[in-house]
Amino acid sequence: MTQIGTFTRTRSGYQGQIQTLTLKRDVLVVATGNDAAGAPDYRIHADSEEGPEIGAGWKRSSQKAGEYISVTLEDPALARPIHAILFQNGDDKSSWSMHWSRQRDRGGKE
């Protein structure tokens, strides 16, 4: 998996930057407070909370990865949505990384 972002934990979610070969953007991951089945736990905005919504995130957990956020990023410039994972860096509860995998993006297993 390729790291495409670094984030810090905030009161309302996470704040950081996504950077690839063609994209560099400040991003906020904001908790929705919505408990409806299937509804995203987070909304992802470019630049600020008032910035355009560019994706959503769902809380997940696994034995191997622990707690993480499954993220879908969308933009009209993208051929298809980007699927990524936002997870904690080791024991540092304030430091998080976003990773993307082409294999997962194609519907394959990680």
SULWONOR-V126862 format. One line per field, one symbol per residue. phi: phi as a letter, one per 30 degrees, with the letter a starting at -180 (. if undefined). A space follows every 10 residues. Layout:
phi: ???
//
This chain:
phi: .cdbabbbdb dclbbabcbb dcbbbdbccc ddiccdeidd dbccbdiadd dddclbbbdb abddcidacd cbcbaeddda dccbbcbddh dddccbbcbb bdedediddd
//
